């Protein structure tokens, strides 16, 4: 349960930082678009597009981190929970490292989606 909360918290903090990067990108693009051709202000437009691309790249791990946190809270789909923890490490390192440790330790608590039937004669 703690790993799920850490994943979701890391994802939400990452989304807030993405929002800040997007706002910064919009400001740079607006300043760059108002600049005359050949001026130094074209640099602002270029930086705006770089910030926009960076925000989009960071956005994907944030969403995966939140999805993994939800699966960890439900104790279903261990693989998604681990992927969310790994993406959580990309977004916010200390929260993600703790989440990975908790997810790996709690692997036995997760339910299997398609449990394999036991072979005949192995029941005790």
C-alpha positions as CSV (number, residue, x, y, z in Angstrom):
1,X,0.0,0.0,0.0
2,X,2.9,2.4,0.8
3,X,4.4,1.8,-2.6
4,X,1.1,2.7,-4.3
5,X,0.9,5.9,-2.4
6,X,4.6,6.7,-3.2
7,X,3.9,6.0,-6.9
8,X,0.9,8.2,-7.0
9,X,2.6,11.0,-5.1
10,X,5.6,10.9,-7.4
11,X,3.3,10.9,-10.5
12,X,1.3,13.9,-9.2
13,X,4.4,15.9,-8.3
14,X,5.8,15.1,-11.8
15,X,2.5,16.3,-13.4
16,X,2.8,19.5,-11.5
17,X,6.4,20.0,-12.7
18,X,5.2,19.2,-16.3
19,X,2.6,21.9,-15.9
20,X,5.3,24.4,-14.9
21,X,7.4,23.4,-17.8
22,X,4.5,23.7,-20.2
23,X,3.7,27.2,-18.9
24,X,7.4,28.2,-19.3
25,X,7.4,26.8,-22.8
26,X,4.3,28.8,-23.7
27,X,5.9,32.0,-22.4
28,X,9.1,31.4,-24.4
29,X,7.1,30.6,-27.5
30,X,5.0,33.8,-27.2
31,X,8.1,35.9,-26.7
32,X,9.8,34.2,-29.6
33,X,6.9,34.6,-32.0
34,X,6.6,38.4,-31.4
35,X,10.3,38.8,-32.3
36,X,11.4,40.2,-35.7
37,X,13.0,37.8,-38.1
38,X,16.8,37.4,-37.6
39,X,16.8,38.8,-34.1
40,X,18.1,37.3,-30.9
41,X,14.5,36.6,-29.8
42,X,14.3,33.6,-32.1
43,X,16.3,31.9,-29.4
44,X,13.3,32.2,-27.1
45,X,11.1,30.4,-29.6
46,X,13.6,27.6,-29.9
47,X,13.9,27.3,-26.1
48,X,10.1,27.2,-25.9
49,X,9.9,24.2,-28.3
50,X,12.7,22.5,-26.4
51,X,10.8,23.0,-23.1
52,X,7.6,21.7,-24.8
53,X,9.3,18.5,-25.9
54,X,10.9,18.0,-22.5
55,X,7.5,18.4,-20.8
56,X,5.9,15.8,-23.2
57,X,8.7,13.4,-22.5
58,X,8.3,13.7,-18.7
59,X,4.5,13.5,-19.0
60,X,4.5,9.8,-20.0
61,X,6.4,8.4,-17.0
62,X,4.2,10.5,-14.7
63,X,1.0,8.8,-16.1
64,X,2.6,5.3,-15.9
65,X,3.6,6.1,-12.3
66,X,0.1,7.0,-11.4
67,X,-1.3,3.9,-13.1
68,X,1.2,1.7,-11.4
69,X,0.3,3.2,-8.1
70,X,-3.4,2.5,-8.6
71,X,-2.6,-1.2,-9.4
72,X,-0.3,-1.4,-6.3
73,X,-3.1,-0.1,-4.1
74,X,-5.5,-2.7,-5.5
75,X,-2.7,-5.3,-5.3
76,X,-3.2,-6.4,-8.9
77,X,-0.8,-6.6,-11.8
78,X,2.5,-6.7,-10.2
79,X,4.3,-5.9,-13.5
80,X,2.4,-2.6,-13.9
81,X,3.1,-1.7,-10.3
82,X,6.8,-2.3,-10.8
83,X,6.8,-0.3,-14.1
84,X,5.1,2.5,-12.2
85,X,7.8,2.4,-9.6
86,X,10.5,2.5,-12.2
87,X,8.9,5.5,-13.9
88,X,8.5,7.0,-10.5
89,X,12.3,6.8,-10.1
90,X,12.6,8.7,-13.4
91,X,10.3,11.4,-12.2
92,X,11.2,11.7,-8.5
93,X,14.2,9.5,-7.6
94,X,13.9,9.1,-3.8
95,X,10.1,8.2,-3.9
96,X,10.7,5.8,-6.8
97,X,13.5,4.0,-5.1
98,X,11.5,3.4,-2.0
99,X,8.5,2.3,-4.1
100,X,10.6,-0.2,-6.0
101,X,11.8,-1.7,-2.8
102,X,8.3,-2.0,-1.4
103,X,6.8,-3.4,-4.6
104,X,9.5,-6.1,-4.9
105,X,9.1,-7.1,-1.2
106,X,5.3,-7.4,-1.6
107,X,5.2,-9.5,-4.8
108,X,3.6,-12.4,-3.0
109,X,0.6,-10.1,-1.9
110,X,-0.4,-9.5,-5.5
111,X,-3.2,-11.6,-7.0
112,X,-2.5,-13.5,-10.2
113,X,-4.8,-12.7,-13.1
114,X,-4.8,-16.2,-14.7
115,X,-3.6,-18.6,-12.0
116,X,-2.3,-21.8,-13.4
117,X,-4.1,-24.9,-12.2
118,X,-2.1,-27.3,-10.1
119,X,-1.0,-30.5,-11.8
120,X,-3.0,-33.6,-10.7
121,X,-1.6,-35.4,-7.7
122,X,0.2,-32.5,-6.1
123,X,-2.4,-31.6,-3.6
124,X,-1.5,-32.3,-0.1
